Amino acid sequence: MSYISEIFWNASIEEIKQGYVFDQEREVYVCVVCGKRYEKGIIYKDEDVLYEAEKYVRRHITSEHISMVDFLLGLDKKLTGLTDLQRTLLNFFQTGLSDQEIVKELDGGSTSTIRNHRFTLREKMKQAKVFLSIMELVEEKSNSKSRYIQIHDAPSLLDERHSITEEENDHILSSYFKHGLAGPMTEFPKKEKRKIVILRHLTQFFDVQRFYTEKEVNEILKHRLDDYVTLRRYLIEYGFMDREPDGSRYWVKSKQTN
């Protein structure tokens, strides 16, 4: 299955269609496919042409990912819910081929069959809208009754199975930070939920408004555990922090709240 970042999952339908989101806090345009960032106010040069950030991220999507339709249709069928035939037909539809031309491309079938497929796909779109509306309403009602903590806005490996109540969160922290929440840990847990609670807590020691060098990250983490390399690795792996490909700077991916 293709890897999909939480930038993608947290984007609205319109943002997914355009292929990027605007991070207002950091004033950067972020590609929802690969996460590449373009800072507002910076001018980017390509083939002797100068582009402001938003135009350049659009150019990036076209040059690196062809189009959002191509990217989305290329996702695993477990994500799209599309059969191979439906994916093929949607590819034909997006190119503007007529039903007669599609029949020729498929080397068989009939125009009435293609029309039936168009109808089925439109019905699927209507069902998706209804289902999305139902789920959003159910989630809103459920969240209003449950005292779950917000993990963070970009959990690369997490889903609703990792929901944690305030009581669970407090119990886990008190178990591993026996000398106070600002002090050192006794050990790093092996169980998934406990890791998540610990990693979320560690982000409290970083300023979400700034970038850090690897040395600075290590210095902060070594006060919590001697094996700071493991902590740093898991903060990245679980999506609580991000870094430049060359490791030149690190940052907290989303604002945390206790």
N, C-alpha and C positions, 0 to 999 in steps of 0.2 A: 504493500500500500504506500502511495506517495506521502511524504512527510508534509504536513500542513501546519504552519506556525499559528500561534494564538493571535497574532496580529490579524490573520485572515479570519479566524473564528469570531473575533470581537468586532470585526468590521460590519457595517450595515450592508444591505443588499446593494444600495447605490455605490458604496465605496468598493465593494467587490467587483461590480460591473466596470468601474473606472480603473480599478487595479491598484489603487493607493489610498492611504489615509493621511490626514494631517495631524501630527502630534503637536497640539497647541502649547503644551508645557515646554517642549524643547524646540518648537518652531522648525520642525523637519517634516518633509514629505517621505512617507515610508511605503515601499512596494509591498503589497500584501502577499506576493508570491515568494520572494526571496529575502525580504526584510532590508534591502538596500535603502540607505537614507540620503536625502538631499536637503541641505539646510537652506531655509528661507533667507533671502538676502545675499546668497552666494551666487555668482555667475559661473556657469559651467560651459566649457568650450568643447565642441565636437566638430571635427572637419572644418575648422576655421569659422564655425558659426557659434555665436554666444547665445546661451539659453538661461532664463531665470529658472529657479528650482522646480516649480510645478510643471513647466513645459518640458524640462529635462527628464523628470520622472516618467512622463508620458512617453517620451522618446525611448527611455530605458525599457519600458514594458514592451513596446513594439519591436525593439531591436533584440531584446533578450528572451522574450516570452511569446513573440509573434502577436498574440492577442489574448484577452481574457477568455474569450470563447474557446480558443484552442487549448488554453491551460485547463479550463474547467472540464472540457470534454475528455481531456487526457487523464483525469483523475480516476482512481480505482472505482469500479462499479459499486463497491460497498459504500462509497461516499456519495456517488451520484444517483444510485438506484436505477441506472439505465442499463438496458441490455446492449449487447454489441450491435444489434441491428438498429436500435434507437439512436445509439451514438453515431453510427454511420449516416443515418437519415438526417440527424441534426447537423452534421457536417455539411451535407448536401444543401439543406435548407439555408444555412448561413451564407453559402456562396451564391444564393439566388437562383439555383437551378429550378426549372419548371418540373412539374410532375412527370411529363413525358421524357424529359432529359434524365431524370433520376431513374426511371425505368430502364433506360438505355445503359446507364452507368451500372445498374445492378444486374444487367443482362438477364432480365426476367421480371415477372410480375405484371401488374397493370396499374394504370393511373388511379383507378378506384381504390386499390390497395394502399397506394401512397396517401390518398386523401383520408383513408381510415386511420392511417398512422398519424397524420397531422392532427386529426380529431382526438385520438387517444392521448397524444402528448399535451394538447391543450387542456384536456380533462385532468391530466396528471398535474399540470401547473395550478389549476383551480383547487385540487385536493391539497396541494402543498401549501397554498395560502391559508386554507381553512385549518389545516393541521398546525401550521405555525402560529396562527391566532389562538387556537385552543391551548397549545403548549405555553405560550407567553402568559395567558390568563391563569392557567394552572400554576405556573411557576411564581407569578406575582402573589397569588393567594397563599401558596405553600410557604414562600419566604416570609410573608407577613406574620405567620404563626410560629415559625421556627427561629430559634436563637442560634443560628449558625454564623460563624465568623467568615469574613471575606478573605480568601486565601491571597489572591492577587489577580491582576488583570491579564496576566499573560502566562498561565500555567502550561508549559510545553508538554508535560507528561501527565497532567492531572485532569480528572473529570469529576462528575457528581458523586462517584463512588468514594471520593476522598473528602466528602463533606465532614466538617469538624464543628462540634458544638463549642460554645464558650467554656462549658465545664470540662470537656475533654482537653481543650487547649491549656487551661490553667493547670490541670492535673499533670499533664505531660511536662510543662515547663518547670513546675515545682519539683518534679522527679529528677530532672537532669541539671537544673541550676540550683543546687542545694545551698549555695552561699549567696543567693540573691540573683535576680535576673540580669544584672549587669556584670556578674562575675563569671568565672570559668565554668565549663561543663564538666560533668563527671566522665562522660563518654558520648560518643555519637551513636544514636540508635540504628538498629537494622530494619525495624518495621517501618513500612511506608508512611503511615499516618504520623508516626512520631518524627520521622525525618522532615516531613512537611511543616509540622509545627515549629521544629527547631530552626529550619531554614527561614521560615517566615519571620521568626523572632530576630534572627541575625541581621536581617535587613534594617532593623531599627537603628543599628549602629552606623548606618551610612546616610549621607545627605542626598536625597533624591534630586537635588538641584545641581549636583556637580558630577564631574568625572573623576575617576581614580586611576592611578597607575597600579600595576600588579603588586609592586612593593608596598604601596599604601594599603591595598586590600589585604595582603598578607599580614601586615602589622596590626590591623584591626582584628583579624580572625585569630591570630596566635594568642590573643588575650582570652579567647574563649575555649581554645583547644590547641594542644601542641601540634596535632595533625591538621594544620590550617590548609594544606594543599587539598585534602579531601573535602573540607568545607567549601573552599573556593570552587572546586570542580562540581560539587552538587548544586551550589547556587546557580551556576550556569546551566547545568543539565536539567534542572527542574524549572528553569525559566524565571527565577527570582532576580537574576542579574544577567546582563549581556556584556559582550566585549567586542572590540574590533578584531578582525581576523588575525592581525599580527600581535594581539595582546597588548597593544600600546595604551589602551584605556578601557576602563570598566565603568558600568553604571547600573543603578537599580532600575528595573524595567517598569515598575509602577509604584505609585504611592501606597504605603502600607498604613493600616490603621489598626489599633489594638481593640 
